[in-house]
Amino acid sequence: MKRRSFISHSLGLAVGAAHCSFGAVAAYAALLPEQGHQVLDLELLDEDRRRPVPVRLYLPKQANPAHPVPLVLFSHGLGGSRTGYRYLASHWADAGLASLHPQHIGSDQLVWRGNPLDLVQRLQSAADETEAQARVLDLRFALDRILGSEHAPLIDASRIAVAGHSYGANTALLVSGALVSATRANPANLRDERIKSAILISAPPLIGQGPVAQVLSAVSIPTLHITSLDDTINLPGYRSTVEDRIAIFNAMTRSSRTLAVFNTGGHSIFTDRTTRSGPEVSSRIKGATRELCTIFLRQVLIHKHPVPDATGPGGAVALERTSIAERDTSRGATEIREWRTRHHDLLERFIMPSVTTAAA
């Protein structure tokens, strides 16, 4: 493909040194005692690419050099920004997990602005191959800068996850090990080895790269997949449904993976917006989503439960085998059972390595 890239098709659009400054550039830094976290807006510039990378950093109040916290690196969807997905970031920070939200200039909220007649062209540009790979570099750059900043002592660099919604889930797949141009002799691997797990919300397929199983064959980190029966992307000349999200889940056979399919809610219900489903349903889906994400992140980043690893005998190697880990595993299983009980009326299907449930 020349003019249109794998991400263009995935979203179905038809038609020297980096420098940054902290502290003085923090446009907004407020401690929120009732929420227990701090929010920092930082204006970063990747001078190598001459590309701004604004970020928002959520820091738990308890983060300190003696007890650094895990970090979630979040990639927003097409037309989003660093200020979005607060319902996730705030919840994670309150649970003791920092999160870093870069804004992808070129596929951010600016695509919705300007002449309506040029919207399709702007969407095409936002989803071409150059921008898709630029997003990956945005994540890597933002992570490098935070881990090299005054905030570094507060972050545990050995416990980092990636998460994303829609186009952002594609970006998360790429840094998790999905192969670009998998049909070619030398497929590119954009994986960041610092990423230990991934949350994929409404992930569109990486079309144009070969069979999905081949594209995702190298992803071996634990993954959480979240979608809904009405999770449909409709863009000019393109349609992607929940079946695409499930196909991605099924293809990632090397990953210790979990799937949650809600029985209601559209593609945008996983953003901060109140959708046509109404405020009550929207709030419930968001609540269930952030709770499940937090349980997953605690298990894979804090408690480090045993997870499958294709490099080990029989495809399974325990990250940690101690009595503490066993107790944590039991607690994690209890949290999952309680979560399923609380939200059973919203679930169409729930699958994890040791549990499978599906609505009739």
Order of alpha helices (4+ residues) and beta strands (2+ residues): alpha-beta-beta-beta-beta-alpha-beta-alpha-alpha-beta-alpha-beta-beta-beta-alpha-beta-beta-beta-alpha-beta-alpha-beta-beta-alpha-beta-beta
